[in-house]
Amino acid sequence: MSPDHADRVHASDDPLLASLGLTLLFFALCLWRIEIPGTHYFDEIHYLPAARELLAGTAYRNPEHPPLGKEIIAAGLALFGDNPWGWRFFPVLAGSATMFAAMRALWHVSHRQAATLAYGVLLATGFILFVQSRIAMLDIFMAAFVMIALWLFAAACTARTTARARRNLALAGIAIGCALASKWNTIPVAPVFGLAFLGIRWRAVGAARLLTDHQAPPVRGVSLVEAALWLGLVPVMVYAITFWPAYVLPKSPFAGLGPIASQEYMLGLQMSVKAFHPYQTHWSDWVLNTRGIWYAFNTYDGAQRGIMLIGNPLTMWLGLVALTWCAYAAVFLRRPDAAAVVILYAASILFWIVAAKPVQFYYHYFLPSCFQLAALALAIDRLRELRQRWAFWLVLAGSVALFAYFYPILSACALEDKQAFLKWAWLKSWI
């Protein structure tokens, strides 16, 4: 699609305001009762102490992960105080940014209004984004910056002017660096941007003109060398800058380590965790949605409450079928939106298939699940185009209905007793 045509589509059909409205509704829903539980739960026990030390300037804790997510949590403590709002406000904001940016990315790559809005509904009611937006963990910041980078990159490819495209590419590079600086789960996705630029340019002009033709897709007026600057060098620089506290704070294990040695040290810490965990899983469990995590199940704030991380069973299982269709559409229908979704899903899940990290958890499926739901949005939109509107609306209604049904154990509502969780444990492996 040409930039001129893209702009004409934007002018008439861009669901920007509707996307913003859905995002604000999600933001409000995430903020509702955000103070419950009123104490730390699950991995907040690691990241909140690290954020406190960063804010106080006394030590550098939790060195096995990059610092940016913890720095953002520390900003929440500074703004709202050391309380549940301070712990979780910025995760809620990041989760909302994830949803909005993901919709904008799908719009720019597909220019399909119904698919874009359906994607927002599927993300909001897909369980995973909601749960991760309400806990002070690092994954939500990683996801937010990845989706922002995808949005900006896709917008650069459809920009009418070179100046606007260049600005979007530069900002995309910054977002990629921030994603890497939030959590290493970004690693398999980060190269996709540059490789996509290279592949599209190569296909357009061939190897002989690859370095000399600056007017070819995906971004006219931007050379391959310049794209490497924005999508390669800038992310590395941003990533490095976020480590400044790690080198200057007292009692930091990074003191005296160079940039390479510090990353090797972090990798060593990541690989050192080998003790069995009752909720550790593998990629096949995530894909089939057969094993999640109970983030919490205890007495909090005077009542029995629970928080379970699992994917919406309807959309996760249908999403596998949708990914298969997207692969078909990418190859035989030449749909770039379907190809993008399949490539991003494959890159993000393949990393965990081959990763040597001994202990893995369902939340590592966060990014792949986002791309899986994008595939489902494209697939049901295709059904709508084929006059199967009932299927389009049935999937969306089913996703919303299941979210409402599971809401009590996604949001730490008060439960009847300690056996109440059995109501939502559809599979024995979910217990």
Residue pairs with C-beta under 8 A, 6 or more apart in sequence:
1 9
1 111
1 158
3 158
3 159
3 160
3 220
4 160
6 108
6 111
6 158
6 160
7 158
7 160
9 111
10 111
13 111
13 113
14 107
14 113
15 103
15 107
15 113
15 116
15 117
16 104
18 117
19 100
19 103
19 104
19 107
19 116
19 117
19 120
20 100
22 99
22 103
22 117
22 120
22 121
22 124
23 96
23 99
23 100
23 103
23 120
24 96
25 124
26 95
26 96
26 99
26 120
26 124
26 130
27 92
27 93
27 96
29 124
29 130
30 92
30 95
30 96
30 130
30 133
30 134
31 89
31 92
32 411
33 411
33 412
34 84
34 85
34 88
34 89
34 92
34 134
35 83
35 84
35 85
36 84
36 300
36 301
36 305
36 412
37 84
37 296
37 300
37 301
37 305
37 307
37 412
38 84
38 300
38 301
39 300
40 48
40 87
41 135
41 295
41 296
41 300
41 307
42 135
42 137
42 293
42 295
42 296
42 307
43 135
43 137
44 87
44 135
44 136
44 137
46 62
47 62
47 69
47 70
47 73
47 136
47 137
47 138
48 73
48 87
48 136
49 61
49 62
50 60
50 61
50 62
50 70
50 73
51 70
51 71
51 73
51 74
51 76
51 77
51 136
52 74
52 77
52 82
53 59
53 60
53 61
53 249
54 60
54 67
54 70
54 71
54 74
54 245
54 249
55 74
55 77
55 78
57 249
58 249
58 250
58 251
59 249
59 250
59 251
59 252
60 67
60 245
60 246
60 249
60 251
60 252
60 253
60 254
62 70
63 246
63 252
63 253
63 254
63 265
63 266
63 269
64 266
64 269
64 270
65 138
65 183
65 184
65 266
66 180
66 181
66 182
66 183
66 184
66 239
66 242
66 243
66 266
67 181
67 242
67 243
67 245
67 246
68 141
68 178
68 181
68 182
68 242
69 137
69 138
69 141
69 142
69 181
69 182
69 183
70 138
71 242
71 245
72 90
72 94
72 141
72 182
73 87
73 90
73 91
73 136
75 90
76 85
76 86
76 87
76 88
76 89
76 90
76 136
77 86
77 87
78 86
79 86
79 89
80 86
80 89
87 136
88 134
88 135
88 136
90 141
91 132
91 133
91 134
91 135
91 136
91 137
91 140
91 141
92 133
92 134
94 133
94 140
94 141
94 143
94 144
95 129
95 130
95 132
95 133
95 134
95 140
95 143
95 144
96 133
97 144
97 147
97 148
98 123
98 129
98 133
98 140
98 143
98 144
98 147
98 370
99 120
99 123
99 124
99 129
100 120
101 144
101 147
101 148
101 150
101 151
102 119
102 120
102 123
102 147
102 150
102 151
102 370
102 374
103 116
103 117
103 119
103 120
103 123
104 151
104 154
104 155
105 147
105 150
105 151
105 153
105 154
106 112
106 115
106 116
106 119
106 337
106 374
106 377
106 378
107 113
107 116
108 151
108 154
108 155
108 157
108 158
109 154
109 157
109 336
109 337
109 340
110 116
110 337
110 378
112 337
112 378
112 381
114 381
114 384
114 392
115 337
115 377
115 378
115 380
115 381
116 377
118 377
118 380
118 381
118 392
118 396
119 373
119 374
119 377
121 396
121 399
121 400
122 315
122 373
122 376
122 377
122 396
122 399
123 129
123 370
123 373
124 130
124 403
125 312
125 315
125 399
125 400
125 402
125 403
126 311
126 312
126 315
126 316
126 369
126 373
126 399
126 403
127 309
127 310
127 311
127 312
127 403
127 406
127 410
128 309
128 310
128 311
128 363
128 365
128 366
128 369
129 143
129 370
130 403
130 410
130 411
131 295
131 307
131 308
131 309
131 410
132 139
132 140
132 143
132 309
132 363
132 366
133 140
134 411
135 295
135 307
137 363
138 182
138 183
139 183
139 185
139 363
139 366
141 178
141 179
141 182
141 183
142 179
142 182
142 183
142 185
142 186
142 366
142 367
143 366
143 367
143 370
145 175
145 176
145 178
145 179
145 182
145 186
146 175
146 176
146 179
146 186
146 189
146 367
147 370
148 172
148 175
149 172
149 173
149 175
149 176
149 179
149 193
150 344
152 168
152 169
152 171
152 172
152 175
153 168
153 169
153 172
153 193
153 196
153 231
155 168
156 164
156 165
156 166
156 168
156 169
156 172
156 218
156 219
157 165
157 217
157 218
157 219
159 165
159 168
159 219
162 219
162 220
162 221
162 222
165 219
165 220
165 221
165 222
166 219
166 221
166 222
166 226
166 230
169 219
169 222
169 227
169 230
169 231
170 230
170 234
172 193
172 230
172 231
173 229
173 230
173 231
173 232
173 233
173 234
173 235
173 238
174 234
174 235
174 238
176 186
176 190
176 193
176 231
176 234
176 235
176 238
177 234
177 235
177 236
177 237
177 238
177 239
177 242
178 238
178 242
179 186
179 189
179 190
180 186
180 187
180 190
180 235
180 238
180 239
181 238
181 239
181 242
181 243
184 270
185 348
185 351
185 364
185 366
185 367
187 351
188 347
188 348
188 350
188 351
189 344
189 347
189 348
189 367
190 235
192 343
192 344
192 347
193 231
194 227
194 228
194 231
194 232
196 218
196 340
196 343
197 218
197 219
197 224
197 227
197 231
198 224
198 227
200 217
200 218
201 210
201 213
201 216
201 217
201 218
201 224
202 210
204 213
204 216
204 217
205 213
205 216
209 216
210 224
211 223
211 224
211 225
214 220
214 221
214 222
214 223
215 221
219 227
240 259
243 254
243 262
245 252
246 252
246 254
246 262
247 254
247 255
253 265
254 262
254 265
257 265
270 357
271 356
271 357
271 358
273 358
273 359
274 358
274 359
275 359
276 359
277 359
277 361
279 291
279 292
279 293
279 294
279 361
279 362
280 359
280 360
280 361
281 291
281 360
281 361
281 362
282 360
283 349
283 352
283 353
283 360
283 365
285 291
285 362
285 429
286 349
286 352
286 362
286 364
286 365
286 368
286 369
287 320
287 349
287 365
289 310
289 311
289 313
289 316
289 317
290 427
290 429
290 430
291 362
291 429
291 430
292 308
292 309
292 310
292 311
292 362
292 430
293 308
293 309
293 310
293 361
293 362
293 363
294 306
294 307
294 308
294 309
294 421
295 307
295 308
295 309
296 305
296 306
296 307
296 412
297 304
297 305
297 306
297 307
297 421
298 304
298 305
298 306
299 305
300 412
303 414
303 415
304 414
304 415
304 416
304 417
304 418
304 420
305 412
305 413
305 414
305 415
306 409
306 412
306 415
306 420
306 421
307 409
307 410
307 411
307 412
308 406
308 409
308 410
308 421
308 424
308 430
309 362
309 363
310 362
310 430
311 365
311 369
312 399
312 402
312 403
312 406
313 402
313 426
314 395
314 398
314 399
314 402
315 373
315 376
315 395
315 398
315 399
316 369
316 372
318 376
318 395
319 369
319 372
319 373
319 375
319 376
320 372
321 379
322 372
322 375
322 376
322 378
322 379
322 380
323 341
323 342
323 345
323 372
323 375
325 338
325 375
325 379
325 382
326 335
326 338
326 339
326 341
326 342
326 375
326 378
326 379
327 338
327 342
329 335
329 338
329 378
329 382
330 336
330 338
330 339
330 342
335 378
337 378
338 375
338 378
341 371
341 374
341 375
341 378
342 375
344 371
345 368
345 371
345 372
345 375
348 367
348 368
348 371
349 365
349 368
352 360
352 364
352 365
376 395
380 391
380 392
380 395
380 396
381 392
383 389
383 391
383 392
384 391
384 392
403 410
405 424
406 424
407 413
408 415
408 424
409 415
409 421
409 424
415 421
421 431
422 431
424 430
425 431
